[in-house]
Amino acid sequence: MTRGGSGRPSRSQIGLAAFFTGAGILHFVRPKPYEAIVPPYVPAKRAMVYVSGAAEIAGGLAVLSPPLRPYARWWLIALLAAVYPANVHMALHPEDVKGLRVPRALLWIRLPFQGLCAWWVARATRSHAK
């Protein structure tokens, strides 16, 4: 069997799965820091944290399954797009995030990394990914 498109997951796919699954689990283990990031215009903060955490876990685990991998690609890219406005809001209004102790510059630097993460998702979940 070949790695990546079928058979055993590649190292990149395992790393991607661990990244999203681990982040998703943290949404349930430590929801308060994630709630603080949810913009004020979004209702039901705790529920949104749990929904996004479950979405990260589902997408991360789907990366490990060759038949589900194409769906994981679009699921995780859509998830990254869905949470991006919250990260922009945090960069624009860090005073809205209770307990935030991150320099403002890092909040702005973080934004392009979501694009790199989407690129990682797209690349790692291709049918011929290595």
VOVEX-940304 format. One line per field, with one value per residue: residue number from 1; residue in three letters; x, y, z of N, C-alpha, C, CB in turn. Coordinates in nm, 3 decimals, always signed. Glycine has a CB too. Layout:
pos [NUM,...] $
code [ALA,...] $
nu [X,...] $
nv [Y,...] $
nw [Z,...] $
cau [X,...] $
cav [Y,...] $
caw [Z,...] $
cu [X,...] $
cv [Y,...] $
cw [Z,...] $
cbu [X,...] $
cbv [Y,...] $
cbw [Z,...] $
This chain:
pos [1,2,3,4,5,6,7,8,9,10,11,12,13,14,15,16,17,18,19,20,21,22,23,24,25,26,27,28,29,30,31,32,33,34,35,36,37,38,39,40,41,42,43,44,45,46,47,48,49,50,51,52,53,54,55,56,57,58,59,60,61,62,63,64,65,66,67,68,69,70,71,72,73,74,75,76,77,78,79,80,81,82,83,84,85,86,87,88,89,90,91,92,93,94,95,96,97,98,99,100,101,102,103,104,105,106,107,108,109,110,111,112,113,114,115,116,117,118,119,120,121,122,123,124,125,126,127,128,129,130] $
code [MET,THR,ARG,GLY,GLY,SER,GLY,ARG,PRO,SER,ARG,SER,GLN,ILE,GLY,LEU,ALA,ALA,PHE,PHE,THR,GLY,ALA,GLY,ILE,LEU,HIS,PHE,VAL,ARG,PRO,LYS,PRO,TYR,GLU,ALA,ILE,VAL,PRO,PRO,TYR,VAL,PRO,ALA,LYS,ARG,ALA,MET,VAL,TYR,VAL,SER,GLY,ALA,ALA,GLU,ILE,ALA,GLY,GLY,LEU,ALA,VAL,LEU,SER,PRO,PRO,LEU,ARG,PRO,TYR,ALA,ARG,TRP,TRP,LEU,ILE,ALA,LEU,LEU,ALA,ALA,VAL,TYR,PRO,ALA,ASN,VAL,HIS,MET,ALA,LEU,HIS,PRO,GLU,ASP,VAL,LYS,GLY,LEU,ARG,VAL,PRO,ARG,ALA,LEU,LEU,TRP,ILE,ARG,LEU,PRO,PHE,GLN,GLY,LEU,CYS,ALA,TRP,TRP,VAL,ALA,ARG,ALA,THR,ARG,SER,HIS,ALA,LYS] $
nu [+0.084,+0.037,+0.162,-0.014,-0.233,-0.373,-0.396,-0.158,-0.144,+0.050,+0.341,+0.291,+0.012,-0.051,+0.056,-0.105,-0.357,-0.315,-0.267,-0.517,-0.700,-0.596,-0.617,-0.894,-0.978,-0.880,-1.066,-1.273,-1.158,-1.040,-1.232,-1.272,-1.057,-1.099,-1.361,-1.324,-1.213,-1.413,-1.596,-1.787,-2.030,-2.114,-2.345,-2.409,-2.154,-2.011,-2.133,-2.059,-1.784,-1.770,-1.888,-1.705,-1.480,-1.559,-1.584,-1.318,-1.202,-1.345,-1.269,-0.990,-0.962,-1.077,-0.885,-0.712,-0.832,-0.837,-1.071,-1.222,-1.062,-1.065,-1.300,-1.232,-1.041,-1.191,-1.365,-1.194,-1.066,-1.288,-1.358,-1.133,-1.169,-1.413,-1.351,-1.171,-1.263,-1.300,-1.039,-0.935,-1.092,-0.993,-0.732,-0.784,-0.926,-0.801,-0.852,-1.103,-1.074,-1.077,-0.826,-0.620,-0.284,-0.101,+0.128,+0.018,+0.125,+0.186,-0.068,-0.141,+0.057,-0.008,-0.230,-0.164,-0.073,-0.291,-0.362,-0.140,-0.183,-0.418,-0.311,-0.141,-0.335,-0.464,-0.252,-0.164,-0.383,-0.425,-0.480,-0.247,-0.067,+0.239] $
nv [-0.119,+0.229,+0.520,+0.796,+0.864,+0.627,+0.347,+0.340,+0.639,+0.930,+1.093,+1.366,+1.370,+1.237,+1.420,+1.643,+1.542,+1.498,+1.760,+1.897,+1.730,+1.735,+2.012,+2.035,+1.873,+2.024,+2.230,+2.124,+2.047,+2.278,+2.513,+2.788,+2.976,+2.965,+3.052,+3.316,+3.418,+3.418,+3.638,+3.926,+3.953,+3.700,+3.460,+3.239,+3.142,+2.926,+2.701,+2.742,+2.709,+2.440,+2.325,+2.401,+2.273,+2.002,+1.987,+2.021,+1.789,+1.588,+1.646,+1.618,+1.345,+1.233,+1.281,+1.070,+0.856,+0.706,+0.696,+0.905,+1.124,+1.318,+1.456,+1.548,+1.735,+1.952,+2.003,+2.083,+2.305,+2.470,+2.502,+2.642,+2.878,+2.959,+3.022,+3.222,+3.500,+3.546,+3.541,+3.762,+3.959,+3.938,+4.030,+4.292,+4.390,+4.336,+4.404,+4.310,+4.049,+3.872,+3.838,+3.804,+3.778,+3.831,+3.975,+4.235,+4.242,+3.974,+3.868,+3.968,+3.861,+3.598,+3.563,+3.516,+3.259,+3.095,+3.073,+2.933,+2.700,+2.611,+2.558,+2.347,+2.158,+2.121,+2.022,+1.793,+1.630,+1.557,+1.318,+1.198,+1.256,+1.283] $
nw [+0.000,-0.061,+0.099,+0.237,+0.019,+0.035,+0.257,+0.525,+0.722,+0.635,+0.785,+0.794,+0.779,+1.016,+1.200,+1.142,+1.209,+1.483,+1.567,+1.515,+1.652,+1.912,+1.967,+1.952,+2.166,+2.378,+2.378,+2.523,+2.763,+2.868,+2.841,+2.899,+2.816,+2.540,+2.518,+2.587,+2.359,+2.172,+1.976,+2.093,+1.956,+1.895,+1.990,+2.273,+2.381,+2.515,+2.401,+2.134,+2.154,+2.223,+1.996,+1.795,+1.895,+1.880,+1.604,+1.525,+1.635,+1.495,+1.229,+1.250,+1.318,+1.091,+0.898,+0.925,+0.805,+0.497,+0.313,+0.418,+0.408,+0.187,+0.253,+0.504,+0.433,+0.316,+0.525,+0.738,+0.623,+0.585,+0.852,+0.950,+0.805,+0.914,+1.181,+1.153,+1.144,+1.421,+1.513,+1.379,+1.497,+1.757,+1.718,+1.642,+1.861,+2.128,+2.390,+2.442,+2.507,+2.779,+3.021,+2.839,+2.761,+2.560,+2.338,+2.124,+1.865,+1.816,+1.788,+1.543,+1.381,+1.399,+1.230,+0.946,+0.977,+0.990,+0.728,+0.636,+0.777,+0.655,+0.405,+0.475,+0.551,+0.302,+0.147,+0.291,+0.279,+0.022,-0.242,-0.318,-0.121,+0.063] $
cau [+0.000,+0.112,+0.133,-0.079,-0.364,-0.441,-0.309,-0.116,-0.128,+0.186,+0.378,+0.222,-0.127,-0.055,+0.077,-0.224,-0.462,-0.282,-0.284,-0.659,-0.765,-0.549,-0.680,-1.036,-0.991,-0.860,-1.190,-1.357,-1.082,-1.020,-1.314,-1.274,-0.975,-1.161,-1.478,-1.277,-1.177,-1.534,-1.635,-1.909,-2.149,-2.150,-2.418,-2.385,-2.010,-1.970,-2.181,-1.975,-1.654,-1.788,-1.912,-1.579,-1.392,-1.605,-1.552,-1.174,-1.178,-1.398,-1.182,-0.859,-0.971,-1.108,-0.759,-0.647,-0.906,-0.828,-1.197,-1.275,-0.961,-1.109,-1.400,-1.157,-0.977,-1.285,-1.418,-1.097,-1.047,-1.407,-1.347,-1.036,-1.234,-1.520,-1.299,-1.081,-1.312,-1.276,-0.898,-0.921,-1.152,-0.901,-0.620,-0.833,-0.982,-0.750,-0.910,-1.226,-1.040,-1.045,-0.709,-0.523,-0.152,-0.020,+0.153,-0.070,+0.195,+0.172,-0.203,-0.141,+0.146,-0.080,-0.331,-0.121,-0.049,-0.412,-0.349,-0.042,-0.249,-0.507,-0.223,-0.100,-0.451,-0.483,-0.139,-0.157,-0.500,-0.433,-0.482,-0.110,+0.016,+0.350] $
cav [+0.000,+0.354,+0.611,+0.921,+0.854,+0.509,+0.277,+0.411,+0.785,+0.984,+1.169,+1.494,+1.345,+1.208,+1.547,+1.724,+1.482,+1.525,+1.904,+1.933,+1.653,+1.791,+2.143,+2.012,+1.821,+2.137,+2.307,+2.062,+2.039,+2.415,+2.596,+2.932,+3.059,+2.970,+3.139,+3.455,+3.458,+3.431,+3.780,+3.956,+3.943,+3.560,+3.414,+3.105,+3.122,+2.791,+2.609,+2.760,+2.648,+2.294,+2.290,+2.412,+2.166,+1.876,+1.994,+1.997,+1.647,+1.511,+1.668,+1.559,+1.199,+1.198,+1.285,+0.940,+0.756,+0.737,+0.733,+1.031,+1.230,+1.433,+1.531,+1.616,+1.852,+2.063,+2.028,+2.160,+2.436,+2.548,+2.535,+2.750,+3.000,+2.998,+3.082,+3.333,+3.630,+3.560,+3.575,+3.901,+4.040,+3.938,+4.118,+4.430,+4.430,+4.247,+4.441,+4.232,+3.912,+3.873,+3.759,+3.788,+3.830,+3.809,+4.102,+4.261,+4.206,+3.829,+3.843,+3.998,+3.763,+3.470,+3.556,+3.444,+3.118,+3.019,+3.042,+2.824,+2.580,+2.566,+2.499,+2.217,+2.069,+2.088,+1.942,+1.665,+1.546,+1.521,+1.173,+1.149,+1.323,+1.206] $
caw [+0.000,-0.062,+0.209,+0.200,-0.044,+0.087,+0.350,+0.646,+0.709,+0.632,+0.906,+0.788,+0.814,+1.160,+1.269,+1.121,+1.290,+1.624,+1.588,+1.524,+1.757,+2.040,+1.986,+1.979,+2.303,+2.470,+2.385,+2.626,+2.888,+2.915,+2.752,+2.931,+2.727,+2.407,+2.531,+2.590,+2.223,+2.092,+1.972,+2.169,+1.872,+1.878,+2.108,+2.328,+2.370,+2.556,+2.297,+2.014,+2.185,+2.214,+1.855,+1.720,+1.943,+1.820,+1.461,+1.513,+1.663,+1.383,+1.113,+1.277,+1.308,+0.952,+0.821,+0.938,+0.727,+0.354,+0.247,+0.472,+0.395,+0.105,+0.329,+0.610,+0.371,+0.304,+0.659,+0.817,+0.559,+0.619,+0.994,+0.962,+0.754,+1.006,+1.305,+1.118,+1.192,+1.565,+1.531,+1.335,+1.604,+1.871,+1.683,+1.640,+1.991,+2.233,+2.519,+2.459,+2.547,+2.923,+3.062,+2.730,+2.794,+2.440,+2.272,+2.009,+1.741,+1.795,+1.741,+1.399,+1.316,+1.399,+1.125,+0.826,+1.005,+0.957,+0.585,+0.625,+0.828,+0.547,+0.303,+0.530,+0.539,+0.160,+0.099,+0.360,+0.252,-0.121,-0.259,-0.336,-0.020,+0.122] $
cu [+0.088,+0.072,+0.063,-0.218,-0.442,-0.345,-0.277,-0.106,+0.020,+0.216,+0.304,+0.075,-0.143,-0.038,-0.045,-0.339,-0.439,-0.306,-0.431,-0.730,-0.725,-0.612,-0.828,-1.061,-0.974,-0.983,-1.282,-1.289,-1.067,-1.100,-1.304,-1.183,-1.033,-1.286,-1.437,-1.246,-1.301,-1.578,-1.768,-2.037,-2.193,-2.221,-2.369,-2.238,-1.966,-2.013,-2.096,-1.836,-1.664,-1.810,-1.782,-1.479,-1.429,-1.572,-1.403,-1.140,-1.224,-1.309,-1.046,-0.861,-0.998,-0.984,-0.693,-0.713,-0.901,-0.962,-1.254,-1.183,-1.004,-1.213,-1.332,-1.092,-1.073,-1.345,-1.323,-1.069,-1.167,-1.404,-1.249,-1.094,-1.340,-1.466,-1.206,-1.134,-1.291,-1.131,-0.868,-0.977,-1.056,-0.782,-0.662,-0.874,-0.931,-0.806,-1.041,-1.200,-0.989,-0.925,-0.604,-0.391,-0.054,+0.005,+0.068,-0.004,+0.181,+0.032,-0.214,-0.054,+0.076,-0.174,-0.282,-0.096,-0.174,-0.413,-0.250,-0.101,-0.345,-0.426,-0.177,-0.213,-0.467,-0.374,-0.139,-0.273,-0.520,-0.427,-0.341,-0.014,+0.122,+0.384] $
cv [+0.124,+0.438,+0.733,+0.902,+0.734,+0.440,+0.361,+0.561,+0.824,+1.056,+1.303,+1.477,+1.314,+1.336,+1.637,+1.673,+1.511,+1.672,+1.939,+1.857,+1.706,+1.926,+2.128,+1.963,+1.934,+2.225,+2.253,+2.063,+2.178,+2.512,+2.747,+3.017,+3.070,+3.058,+3.285,+3.507,+3.480,+3.578,+3.805,+3.942,+3.798,+3.512,+3.276,+3.065,+2.979,+2.689,+2.620,+2.698,+2.497,+2.249,+2.296,+2.305,+2.032,+1.873,+1.969,+1.850,+1.563,+1.525,+1.605,+1.408,+1.155,+1.200,+1.148,+0.831,+0.790,+0.770,+0.867,+1.150,+1.345,+1.519,+1.609,+1.742,+1.970,+2.101,+2.120,+2.296,+2.526,+2.590,+2.650,+2.882,+3.051,+3.066,+3.201,+3.470,+3.652,+3.597,+3.717,+3.994,+4.050,+4.030,+4.265,+4.481,+4.339,+4.279,+4.366,+4.091,+3.914,+3.782,+3.739,+3.855,+3.804,+3.945,+4.116,+4.219,+4.057,+3.793,+3.868,+3.897,+3.628,+3.454,+3.485,+3.295,+3.033,+2.984,+2.930,+2.693,+2.524,+2.501,+2.360,+2.115,+2.026,+1.994,+1.801,+1.573,+1.517,+1.370,+1.116,+1.215,+1.228,+1.264] $
cw [+0.000,+0.056,+0.155,+0.146,+0.004,+0.182,+0.471,+0.622,+0.707,+0.763,+0.910,+0.826,+0.962,+1.240,+1.259,+1.208,+1.439,+1.657,+1.608,+1.636,+1.895,+2.069,+2.019,+2.120,+2.405,+2.482,+2.495,+2.763,+2.951,+2.829,+2.777,+2.842,+2.586,+2.410,+2.526,+2.450,+2.136,+2.094,+2.042,+2.087,+1.848,+2.004,+2.154,+2.317,+2.405,+2.450,+2.171,+2.034,+2.171,+2.070,+1.776,+1.765,+1.883,+1.671,+1.438,+1.536,+1.545,+1.260,+1.131,+1.262,+1.164,+0.864,+0.820,+0.853,+0.579,+0.287,+0.294,+0.447,+0.304,+0.175,+0.442,+0.556,+0.374,+0.438,+0.737,+0.755,+0.590,+0.766,+1.016,+0.914,+0.852,+1.132,+1.277,+1.165,+1.342,+1.592,+1.485,+1.443,+1.723,+1.841,+1.687,+1.778,+2.103,+2.371,+2.547,+2.512,+2.690,+2.951,+2.954,+2.767,+2.680,+2.377,+2.145,+1.878,+1.712,+1.746,+1.591,+1.323,+1.304,+1.279,+0.998,+0.851,+0.984,+0.810,+0.562,+0.675,+0.722,+0.435,+0.348,+0.516,+0.394,+0.110,+0.161,+0.325,+0.103,-0.133,-0.276,-0.236,+0.035,+0.257] $
cbu [-0.095,+0.089,+0.262,+0.003,-0.349,-0.486,-0.183,+0.017,-0.201,+0.204,+0.530,+0.233,-0.183,+0.053,+0.197,-0.265,-0.468,-0.136,-0.227,-0.727,-0.728,-0.398,-0.663,-1.091,-0.888,-0.742,-1.263,-1.393,-0.944,-0.868,-1.455,-1.235,-0.834,-1.198,-1.552,-1.153,-1.088,-1.648,-1.644,-1.901,-2.124,-2.024,-2.568,-2.473,-1.939,-2.030,-2.329,-1.961,-1.607,-1.906,-2.018,-1.517,-1.398,-1.757,-1.591,-1.096,-1.250,-1.541,-1.166,-0.812,-1.081,-1.212,-0.662,-0.646,-1.052,-0.766,-1.299,-1.299,-0.833,-1.166,-1.508,-1.050,-0.933,-1.395,-1.439,-0.966,-1.027,-1.536,-1.303,-0.908,-1.298,-1.602,-1.223,-1.058,-1.458,-1.312,-0.810,-0.995,-1.287,-0.852,-0.565,-0.950,-1.136,-0.600,-0.934,-1.301,-0.933,-1.167,-0.754,-0.578,-0.099,-0.091,+0.302,-0.107,+0.344,+0.203,-0.303,-0.090,+0.278,-0.159,-0.376,+0.005,+0.000,-0.539,-0.305,+0.085,-0.324,-0.590,-0.100,-0.059,-0.580,-0.484,-0.005,-0.154,-0.623,-0.317,-0.568,-0.062,-0.071,+0.475] $
cbv [+0.000,+0.430,+0.651,+0.993,+0.848,+0.412,+0.236,+0.358,+0.857,+1.081,+1.193,+1.555,+1.230,+1.105,+1.618,+1.723,+1.329,+1.486,+1.983,+1.905,+1.503,+1.804,+2.231,+1.912,+1.709,+2.222,+2.305,+1.920,+1.976,+2.453,+2.555,+2.952,+3.001,+2.828,+3.110,+3.466,+3.352,+3.338,+3.828,+4.097,+4.012,+3.472,+3.410,+3.001,+3.220,+2.755,+2.637,+2.910,+2.687,+2.249,+2.385,+2.552,+2.157,+1.858,+2.132,+2.084,+1.604,+1.556,+1.816,+1.596,+1.147,+1.294,+1.390,+0.897,+0.748,+0.622,+0.624,+1.016,+1.171,+1.384,+1.436,+1.523,+1.821,+2.029,+1.895,+2.082,+2.420,+2.467,+2.410,+2.718,+2.973,+2.877,+2.976,+3.336,+3.645,+3.429,+3.475,+3.925,+3.979,+3.794,+4.082,+4.441,+4.427,+4.255,+4.592,+4.224,+3.850,+3.829,+3.627,+3.847,+3.767,+3.711,+4.116,+4.410,+4.244,+3.754,+3.931,+4.141,+3.749,+3.456,+3.694,+3.507,+3.101,+3.098,+3.166,+2.857,+2.611,+2.684,+2.591,+2.231,+2.140,+2.217,+2.014,+1.687,+1.613,+1.586,+1.136,+1.174,+1.375,+1.207] $
cbw [+0.121,-0.194,+0.285,+0.098,-0.192,-0.029,+0.283,+0.697,+0.824,+0.512,+0.910,+0.647,+0.729,+1.199,+1.211,+0.972,+1.266,+1.654,+1.469,+1.392,+1.746,+2.039,+1.861,+1.880,+2.329,+2.423,+2.249,+2.586,+2.863,+2.913,+2.765,+3.074,+2.720,+2.359,+2.662,+2.677,+2.159,+2.147,+1.828,+2.224,+1.739,+1.848,+2.080,+2.256,+2.461,+2.694,+2.263,+1.981,+2.328,+2.302,+1.792,+1.738,+2.095,+1.841,+1.404,+1.613,+1.792,+1.350,+1.087,+1.416,+1.401,+0.896,+0.880,+1.082,+0.775,+0.283,+0.271,+0.621,+0.342,-0.028,+0.387,+0.670,+0.226,+0.206,+0.735,+0.829,+0.404,+0.590,+1.074,+0.883,+0.616,+1.044,+1.385,+0.968,+1.160,+1.639,+1.455,+1.200,+1.650,+1.901,+1.544,+1.545,+1.987,+2.237,+2.523,+2.328,+2.451,+3.006,+3.108,+2.598,+2.925,+2.339,+2.237,+2.003,+1.750,+1.923,+1.816,+1.373,+1.396,+1.528,+1.089,+0.771,+1.148,+0.995,+0.507,+0.705,+0.961,+0.492,+0.277,+0.679,+0.590,+0.076,+0.130,+0.508,+0.307,-0.202,-0.380,-0.479,+0.094,+0.029] $
